[in-house]
Amino acid sequence: MRIGLATAALLALATAAAAEPLRQLRGTVPRALAAMTPAGRAPADLRLGHVTVLLGLRHRRTLDALVAAQQDRRSPLFHRWLDATEIADRFGPRRDEYERVRRWFVAHGFEVVRDSQFRIALVVAGTAAQVEVALGAPIGRFVHGGRTYHAPLADPSLPESIAASVRGVVGLDDLPKFRPLAAFPGSQTALVPSDFAAAYGVAPLQAAGLTGAGHSIAVVARSNFADTDVALFSSNFLSFQLAPVRVFPGADPGILAEEGERIEVLLDTQWAGSLAPGATLDVVIGSPHGDIPEALIACEQAAPMVTAELFDAFYAVANSQGQTVLVASGDDGGRDCAPQSLVPAVSLLASSPHVVAVGGTSFALNLDGSVPGSLVERVWEDSGGAGGGGRSLRFGMPRYQIAAGLAGLSSGRALPDLAVAASPVDPGYVIVEGGLGRIVGGTSAGTPALASALALVNQRLAQTRGVTGGLGQLLPDLYRLGSAQARGMGAPVFRDVTEGSNGAFLAGPGFDLATGWGAPLVDALAAGLEGPGPCEPDLVCMVPNGRGGRSCAGEWLVEQELFVLRRNHLPAPLQICHDGEAQCDADGTADGQCTLRVALCLNVFDSRGPLLHARGRRKGLPLCQPGTVRRARLLAPRASRRDPTAAANHQALAEAIGALPLPTALAAACTATVPVIVPVNGRVTLRALVADARGPVTPRVTLRCTP
């Protein structure tokens, strides 16, 4: 029997691979296939043009600790963003590991479509026959809703030699996992950019001359757009002409026929630059068959875990480079898998703890279309949809939410984080499409508008605090400010939305699963981000480590208003907090535990009176002179298998200390602030070993929680 050379080569490779044990990459076969009708095998020559091989990140907890430090003003890593090479070398797979995986796919006939500069993933292309032979994953056909799709009939397998380096494979199917979020019912009046600016406190920043100059906004779409529509929107609703810059990772897909895709790209492009005329507006236009979508949605349950991991890795990398990622939370309330399933679900793309999940509100405009002077917003739920929100099943609750007292709300990441107008009925957003004005809505309408507003915040912080680059992972600050507002300890930065429901969750005072903290007041948010934080100057919250000449090598900082004092009027090594006491309990609620925010600080120039020389030539100078700290590690609390709270405290503190850039001679070089949970009637002792050239010291403080 004669066979083709290409087929013979594939069979030879398969025979060689068969000699090595295989490992299956579970979770690739889409769950949605159970509701579809099988229609046989896909053609052998079916091209799969965007197959993403995810290698993932190394030292993931270290990266998360570094991102936290980049957002903490006390940290020497504050706003020290990483470049691509640093990310790849510190957190991406090793170069030889990446090349080994790449060579294997090339040797099995796959074409490399795109390499990752971070070495996180590899995009390849091949045929159904190649996938079946190389990965052991036959590609089948399935029919649903009158359309035919393709998907793997089995999870792919790889040889053990490279399987350990691969987290999963994405792109073996073309099921409609992602759909545009823009809704189109429309009304007679709608928001234009100046209305959004008036409703959400953007106008004062514009009046101060802020334009977003020096900063950039990027939106990602799957369709191209007509310049004439953008020009007409600018002429009708702006005082300047938008100048979007198209970026094509691959071929230009052109203007797609599907209405939702055309509306989505125009909505993003016209609104993302509408409030920040000085910012650069990039529109990254990919393919509807494989490039990463933005402002599109897949519910968590409908996608394999590897998809969630892929997006979360990209989001974390973006944060480490100083980028803030905003994602629409969805338009189906608390049931994001609708209509296929009505179980509680959230958006996969918005559930990552590294993105700002933007929910939806509704409010009526005045009869003349203007924004009411006394604005009252409700949760968005009407004929056009409902704002997405709920509890993640993929990601655990991040520490910044735990610190805000949300642990009793969910074990998973809670979303949305905040909310802005989303209803296409009240008020709706105006866009121009096909030369005509249209009124649309959805959580993806407010998302680009909020991104435009944040460019002004970024510029203001650059002017007032010397902040360079972007805002980075904004969520820890948002939750700090929201929690302070809810406890009455800070100025309002959100308009609390307390009326309505998204069909699954009711709004209420403070944080809720319908609108998060509520609607951002952008000018107040800018003031909160640039204003003094708790414990400024830091020294007022430091617990001294004795009076010795080396004691200042390390001191614990406890963020609170009132301290238990020693006789010398300095904070004592035992600090007591009452559950729910706003001055010390970061969550401000009587919930059976105290949440205290702490940091370990190195090289503290402790100039407080009792720690100064009392006589001689050094009179009035600190007893302890900072040096070069070469080593720091956590001694207590220890890891515990039996106590999950103690284990979480240990992990968070150890990771924060591990992120310190050692050795360091910087004065007051602190870790990122970490929330430590102390049960009522319990205590947690914090102890670290800090060593400089003069030897080790062991700073210590005990935290006690009382009813």
Residue pairs with C-beta under 8 A, 6 or more apart in sequence:
3 11
6 109
9 109
10 108
10 109
10 129
10 130
10 133
10 134
11 133
13 107
13 108
13 109
13 133
13 134
14 133
14 134
17 134
17 159
20 159
20 160
20 161
21 159
21 160
22 136
22 157
22 158
22 159
22 160
22 163
23 157
23 158
23 159
23 160
23 163
23 164
24 155
24 156
24 157
25 155
25 156
25 157
25 158
25 163
25 166
25 167
25 168
25 169
25 306
26 155
27 155
27 168
27 304
27 305
27 306
28 137
28 152
28 155
28 156
28 168
28 169
28 170
28 172
28 304
28 306
29 151
29 152
29 153
29 154
29 155
30 151
30 173
30 175
30 177
30 302
30 303
30 304
31 301
31 302
32 175
32 302
32 340
33 142
33 151
33 175
35 144
35 340
36 142
36 143
36 144
36 149
37 142
37 143
37 144
38 140
38 141
38 142
39 140
39 141
39 142
39 143
39 148
40 140
40 141
41 128
41 138
41 139
41 140
41 141
42 128
42 139
42 140
42 141
42 150
43 128
44 127
44 128
44 129
45 127
45 128
45 129
46 127
46 128
46 139
46 150
47 125
47 126
47 127
48 125
48 126
48 127
48 128
48 131
48 139
48 171
48 172
49 113
49 125
49 287
49 289
49 290
50 113
50 123
50 125
50 171
50 287
50 289
50 290
50 291
51 110
51 123
51 124
51 125
51 126
51 131
51 169
51 170
51 171
51 172
51 290
52 121
52 122
52 123
52 169
52 170
52 171
52 290
52 310
53 101
53 105
53 121
53 122
53 123
53 124
53 166
53 169
54 120
54 121
54 166
54 167
54 168
54 169
54 170
54 306
54 309
54 310
54 313
55 92
55 93
55 97
55 98
55 101
55 119
55 120
55 121
55 122
55 165
55 166
55 167
56 93
56 120
56 167
56 309
56 313
57 63
57 91
57 92
57 120
57 313
57 316
57 317
58 90
58 91
58 92
58 93
58 94
59 90
59 91
60 91
60 316
61 651
61 655
62 91
62 655
62 658
62 659
63 90
63 91
63 316
63 320
64 316
64 655
65 655
65 656
65 658
65 659
65 672
66 77
66 82
66 320
66 659
67 316
67 319
67 320
67 354
67 472
67 473
68 399
68 473
68 476
68 656
68 659
68 672
69 75
69 77
69 78
69 656
69 659
69 660
69 671
69 672
70 77
70 78
70 79
70 80
70 81
70 319
70 320
70 322
70 472
70 473
71 78
71 472
71 473
71 474
71 476
71 477
71 672
72 78
72 476
72 599
72 670
72 671
72 672
72 673
73 533
74 538
74 557
74 599
74 601
74 668
74 670
74 671
74 672
74 673
75 659
75 669
75 670
75 671
75 672
76 660
76 661
76 664
76 666
76 669
77 659
77 661
79 322
79 467
79 468
79 469
79 472
81 320
81 321
81 322
81 469
81 470
81 472
82 90
82 320
82 321
83 321
84 117
84 118
84 321
87 118
87 317
87 320
87 321
88 117
88 118
88 119
91 118
91 317
91 320
92 98
92 116
92 118
92 119
92 120
93 101
93 119
93 120
93 165
95 119
97 165
98 119
98 122
98 165
100 161
100 162
100 165
101 122
101 162
101 165
101 166
102 112
102 115
102 122
104 158
104 159
104 162
105 112
105 122
105 124
105 134
106 112
108 126
108 130
108 133
108 134
109 126
109 130
109 134
110 124
110 125
110 126
110 130
110 134
111 124
111 125
111 126
112 122
112 123
112 124
113 123
113 124
113 125
113 250
114 122
114 123
114 249
114 250
115 122
115 123
116 122
118 317
120 313
120 314
120 317
121 310
121 313
123 171
123 290
126 134
128 138
128 139
128 150
131 137
131 139
131 152
131 156
131 172
132 138
132 139
135 156
135 157
135 158
135 169
136 154
136 156
136 157
137 152
137 153
137 154
137 155
137 156
137 157
137 172
138 152
138 153
138 154
139 150
139 151
139 152
139 153
139 172
140 150
140 151
140 152
140 153
141 148
141 149
141 150
142 148
142 149
142 150
142 151
143 149
149 173
149 174
149 175
149 176
150 173
150 174
151 172
151 173
151 174
151 175
152 172
152 173
156 169
156 172
157 163
158 166
167 306
167 309
168 304
168 305
168 306
168 309
168 310
169 306
170 304
170 306
170 307
170 310
171 290
174 289
177 298
177 302
177 303
177 307
178 293
178 296
178 297
178 298
179 260
179 296
179 297
180 258
180 260
180 261
180 263
180 264
180 295
180 296
180 444
181 264
181 295
181 296
181 297
181 328
181 330
181 331
181 442
181 443
181 444
182 260
182 263
182 264
182 267
182 440
182 441
182 442
182 444
182 445
183 331
183 384
183 385
183 424
183 440
183 441
183 442
184 263
184 424
184 438
184 439
184 440
184 441
185 383
185 384
185 424
185 425
185 441
186 424
186 425
186 428
186 438
186 439
186 440
187 424
187 425
187 426
187 427
187 428
187 439
189 365
189 367
189 369
189 427
189 428
190 365
190 369
190 427
190 428
190 429
190 430
190 439
191 199
191 365
191 371
191 421
191 427
191 428
191 429
191 430
192 237
192 430
193 237
193 238
193 271
193 274
193 275
193 449
194 203
194 237
195 365
195 369
195 370
195 371
195 427
196 202
196 274
196 275
196 420
196 421
196 449
196 453
197 203
197 206
197 275
197 453
198 371
199 363
199 371
199 375
199 421
199 519
200 420
200 450
200 453
200 519
200 520
200 521
200 522
201 520
201 521
201 522
201 523
201 524
201 525
202 275
202 453
202 456
202 522
202 523
203 523
204 523
205 453
205 456
205 457
205 460
205 522
205 523
205 526
206 275
206 456
208 460
210 456
210 459
210 460
211 276
211 277
211 278
211 279
211 456
211 459
212 275
212 276
212 277
212 278
212 279
212 452
212 455
212 456
212 458
212 459
213 278
213 279
213 459
214 278
214 459
214 462
215 276
215 279
215 280
215 455
215 458
215 459
215 462
215 470
216 279
216 280
216 281
216 282
216 455
217 272
217 273
217 276
217 279
217 280
217 281
217 282
217 448
217 451
217 452
217 455
218 247
218 281
218 282
218 283
218 284
219 265
219 268
219 269
219 272
219 281
219 282
219 283
219 284
219 294
219 295
219 448
219 451
220 284
220 285
220 286
220 291
220 292
220 293
220 294
220 295
221 261
221 264
221 265
221 268
221 269
221 283
221 284
221 285
221 286
221 294
221 295
222 253
222 256
222 261
222 264
222 265
222 285
222 286
222 287
222 288
222 291
222 293
222 296
223 253
223 254
223 255
223 256
223 258
223 261
223 262
223 264
223 265
223 285
223 288
224 246
224 252
224 253
224 254
224 255
224 256
224 265
224 285
225 255
225 262
225 265
225 266
225 269
225 283
226 255
226 434
228 435
229 266
229 270
229 432
229 433
229 434
229 435
230 242
230 244
230 266
230 269
230 270
230 432
231 241
231 242
232 432
232 435
233 242
233 266
233 270
233 431
233 432
234 240
234 241
234 242
234 270
235 241
236 432
236 437
237 274
237 430
238 274
238 277
239 277
240 277
242 269
242 270
242 273
242 274
242 281
243 273
243 281
244 269
244 273
244 281
244 282
244 283
245 280
245 281
245 282
245 283
246 283
246 285
247 282
247 283
247 284
247 285
248 284
248 285
248 286
249 284
249 286
249 291
250 286
250 287
250 291
251 287
252 285
253 285
253 286
253 287
253 288
255 262
256 262
256 288
261 288
262 433
263 431
263 433
263 438
263 440
264 295
264 296
264 444
265 283
265 285
266 431
266 432
266 433
267 295
267 429
267 431
267 440
267 444
267 445
267 448
268 283
268 294
268 295
268 444
268 448
269 281
269 283
270 431
270 432
271 429
271 431
271 445
271 448
271 449
271 452
272 281
272 448
272 449
272 451
272 452
273 279
273 281
273 452
274 449
274 452
275 449
275 452
275 453
275 455
275 456
276 452
276 453
276 455
276 456
278 459
279 452
279 455
284 294
286 292
286 293
292 311
292 314
293 349
294 327
295 327
295 328
295 444
295 447
295 448
296 349
297 328
297 330
297 331
297 336
297 347
297 348
297 349
297 350
297 388
298 307
298 347
298 348
298 349
299 330
299 336
299 337
299 341
299 345
299 346
299 347
299 348
300 308
300 336
300 345
300 346
300 347
300 348
300 351
300 392
300 393
300 394
301 337
301 341
301 343
301 345
301 393
302 337
302 340
302 348
303 348
305 394
307 348
308 348
308 351
308 352
308 394
308 395
311 348
311 349
311 352
312 352
312 353
312 354
312 395
315 325
315 352
315 354
315 355
316 354
318 325
318 354
319 325
319 354
319 472
319 473
320 472
321 469
321 470
322 469
322 470
322 471
322 472
323 470
323 472
324 356
324 454
324 470
324 471
324 472
324 473
324 474
325 354
325 355
325 356
326 355
326 356
326 358
326 447
326 450
326 451
326 454
327 347
327 349
327 350
327 352
327 355
327 356
327 357
327 358
327 447
328 347
328 350
328 357
328 358
328 388
328 442
328 443
328 444
328 446
328 447
329 346
329 347
329 350
329 357
329 358
329 359
329 360
329 387
329 388
329 389
329 415
329 416
329 443
330 336
330 346
330 347
330 350
330 387
330 388
330 443
331 360
331 384
331 385
331 386
331 387
331 388
331 422
331 442
331 443
332 338
332 385
332 386
332 388
333 381
333 385
333 386
333 387
333 388
333 389
333 502
333 503
333 504
333 505
334 344
334 345
334 346
334 388
334 389
334 390
334 502
334 503
334 504
334 505
334 513
335 341
335 342
335 343
335 344
335 345
335 503
335 504
336 345
336 346
336 347
336 388
336 390
337 343
337 345
344 390
344 391
344 504
345 390
345 393
346 388
346 389
346 390
346 391
346 392
346 393
346 415
347 357
347 388
347 415
348 394
349 355
350 357
350 358
350 388
350 415
350 416
351 357
351 392
351 394
351 395
351 413
351 415
352 395
352 413
353 395
353 398
353 400
353 413
353 475
354 473
354 475
356 417
356 418
356 474
356 475
356 478
357 388
357 415
357 416
357 417
357 516
358 416
358 417
358 418
358 419
358 420
358 443
358 446
358 447
358 450
359 380
359 387
359 388
359 389
359 415
359 416
359 417
359 418
359 419
359 422
359 443
359 502
359 514
359 515
359 516
360 379
360 380
360 385
360 386
360 387
360 388
360 419
360 420
360 421
360 422
360 423
360 442
360 443
360 446
360 502
360 515
361 377
361 378
361 379
361 380
361 387
361 419
361 420
361 421
361 422
361 423
361 497
361 515
361 519
362 377
362 378
362 379
362 380
362 381
362 382
362 421
362 422
362 423
362 425
362 426
362 427
362 500
363 372
363 375
363 376
363 377
363 378
363 421
363 426
363 427
364 372
364 426
364 427
365 371
365 372
365 426
365 427
366 372
375 495
376 499
377 419
377 421
377 495
377 497
377 499
377 515
377 518
377 519
378 497
378 499
378 500
378 507
379 386
379 387
379 419
379 497
379 499
379 500
379 501
379 502
379 506
379 507
379 514
379 515
380 386
380 387
380 419
380 421
380 422
380 423
380 443
380 500
380 502
381 387
381 500
381 501
381 502
381 503
382 423
382 425
382 426
383 425
384 423
384 424
384 425
384 441
384 442
385 422
385 424
385 441
385 442
386 502
386 503
387 416
387 419
387 422
387 443
387 502
387 514
387 515
388 415
388 416
388 443
388 502
389 415
389 416
389 502
389 504
389 505
389 512
389 513
389 514
389 515
389 516
390 414
390 415
390 504
390 505
390 513
391 409
391 410
391 411
391 412
391 413
391 414
391 513
392 410
392 412
392 413
392 414
392 415
393 412
394 412
394 413
395 412
395 413
396 411
396 412
396 413
397 406
397 407
397 410
397 411
397 412
397 413
397 414
398 413
398 475
399 652
399 674
399 675
400 475
400 476
400 479
400 480
400 675
401 407
401 413
401 414
401 479
402 595
402 675
402 677
403 479
403 480
403 483
403 586
403 587
403 595
403 597
403 675
404 479
404 480
404 482
404 483
404 511
404 586
404 587
405 483
405 586
405 587
405 588
405 589
405 591
405 595
406 414
406 511
406 587
407 587
407 591
407 677
408 591
409 511
409 513
410 513
414 511
414 513
415 513
415 516
416 443
416 515
416 516
417 475
417 478
417 479
417 516
417 517
418 478
418 494
418 515
418 516
418 517
418 518
418 519
418 520
419 446
419 497
419 514
419 515
419 516
419 518
419 519
420 446
420 449
420 450
420 519
420 520
421 427
421 429
421 441
421 445
421 446
422 441
422 442
422 443
422 445
422 446
423 441
424 439
424 440
424 441
424 442
424 445
425 441
428 439
428 440
428 441
429 439
429 440
429 441
429 445
429 446
429 449
430 437
430 438
430 439
431 437
431 438
431 439
431 440
432 438
450 520
453 522
454 471
454 474
454 522
456 522
456 526
457 471
457 522
457 525
457 526
457 529
458 467
458 470
458 471
460 526
460 530
461 467
461 471
461 526
461 529
461 530
462 468
464 530
465 530
471 529
477 528
477 529
478 517
478 525
479 517
480 533
481 490
481 493
481 494
481 525
481 528
481 529
482 493
482 494
482 510
482 511
482 516
482 517
483 586
483 587
483 588
484 490
485 491
485 492
485 493
485 494
485 517
486 509
486 510
486 511
486 517
486 588
487 582
487 588
488 582
489 582
489 583
489 588
490 528
491 524
491 527
491 528
492 521
492 524
493 520
493 521
493 524
493 525
493 527
493 528
494 517
494 518
494 519
494 520
494 521
495 518
495 519
495 520
495 521
496 509
496 510
496 517
496 518
497 507
497 512
497 514
497 515
497 518
497 519
498 507
498 508
498 509
499 507
500 506
500 507
500 514
501 507
501 514
502 513
502 514
504 513
505 512
505 513
505 514
506 512
506 514
507 514
507 515
510 517
511 517
534 541
534 559
534 560
534 597
535 541
535 557
535 559
538 557
538 601
538 668
538 670
539 604
539 606
539 607
539 608
541 557
541 558
541 559
541 560
541 563
541 571
542 555
542 556
542 557
542 571
542 601
542 604
542 606
543 555
543 556
543 557
543 558
543 570
543 571
543 572
543 573
543 575
543 699
543 701
544 551
544 555
544 570
544 571
544 606
544 608
544 611
545 551
545 552
545 553
545 554
545 555
545 556
545 697
545 698
545 699
545 700
547 610
547 611
547 623
548 623
548 624
548 697
549 623
549 624
549 625
549 694
550 624
550 692
550 694
550 695
550 697
551 606
551 611
551 623
551 624
551 697
552 603
552 604
552 605
552 606
552 611
552 622
552 624
552 625
552 626
553 602
553 603
553 624
553 626
553 627
553 629
553 690
553 691
553 692
553 694
553 697
554 600
554 601
554 602
554 604
554 629
554 632
554 688
554 690
554 697
554 699
555 600
555 601
555 604
555 606
555 699
556 598
556 599
556 600
556 601
556 686
556 688
556 699
556 700
556 701
557 598
557 599
557 600
557 601
557 670
557 673
558 571
558 575
558 596
558 597
558 598
558 701
558 703
559 586
559 596
559 597
559 598
559 599
559 673
560 575
560 577
560 583
560 584
560 596
560 597
561 583
561 584
562 583
562 584
563 571
563 572
563 575
564 571
564 572
564 574
564 575
564 576
565 571
565 572
566 572
568 609
568 610
569 610
570 608
570 610
570 611
573 700
573 701
573 702
574 701
574 702
574 704
575 584
575 596
575 701
575 702
575 703
575 704
576 704
576 705
576 706
577 584
577 585
577 594
577 596
577 678
577 703
577 704
577 705
577 706
578 584
578 585
578 594
578 705
578 706
578 707
579 585
579 590
579 591
579 592
579 593
579 594
579 680
579 705
579 706
579 707
580 588
580 589
580 590
580 591
581 588
581 594
582 588
584 594
584 596
585 594
585 595
585 596
585 705
586 595
586 596
586 597
586 675
587 595
590 707
592 679
592 680
593 645
593 677
593 678
593 679
593 680
593 705
594 677
594 678
594 680
594 703
594 705
595 675
595 676
595 677
595 678
596 675
596 676
596 678
596 703
597 673
597 674
597 675
597 676
598 653
598 673
598 674
598 676
598 686
598 701
598 703
599 656
599 670
599 671
599 672
599 673
599 674
600 632
600 653
600 656
600 657
600 670
600 671
600 686
600 688
600 690
600 699
601 668
601 669
601 670
601 671
602 629
602 632
602 660
602 664
602 666
602 668
602 669
602 670
602 690
603 626
603 627
603 629
603 664
603 665
603 666
603 667
603 668
603 669
604 624
604 626
604 667
604 668
605 622
605 626
605 667
605 668
606 622
606 623
606 624
607 622
611 622
611 623
611 624
612 619
612 620
612 621
612 622
612 623
613 619
613 620
613 621
613 622
613 623
626 665
626 667
627 665
627 692
627 693
627 694
628 663
628 664
628 665
628 692
628 693
629 662
629 663
629 664
629 665
629 669
629 690
629 691
629 692
630 662
630 663
630 691
630 692
630 693
631 662
631 663
631 689
631 690
631 691
631 696
632 657
632 660
632 662
632 688
632 689
632 690
632 691
633 654
633 657
633 688
633 689
634 650
634 653
634 654
634 657
634 687
634 688
635 687
635 688
635 689
635 698
636 685
636 686
636 687
637 646
637 649
637 650
637 653
637 684
637 685
637 686
638 646
638 650
639 646
639 647
639 650
639 651
640 646
640 647
640 650
641 647
645 677
645 679
646 684
648 677
649 676
649 677
649 684
652 674
652 675
652 676
653 671
653 674
653 676
653 686
656 671
656 672
656 674
657 671
657 688
659 671
659 672
660 669
660 671
661 669
676 684
676 686
676 703
677 684
678 684
678 703
678 704
678 705
679 705
680 705
680 706
680 707
681 705
681 706
681 707
682 704
682 705
683 702
683 703
683 704
683 705
684 702
684 703
685 700
685 701
685 702
685 703
686 700
686 701
686 702
686 703
687 698
687 699
687 700
688 698
688 699
688 700
689 696
689 697
689 698
690 696
690 697
690 698
690 699
691 697
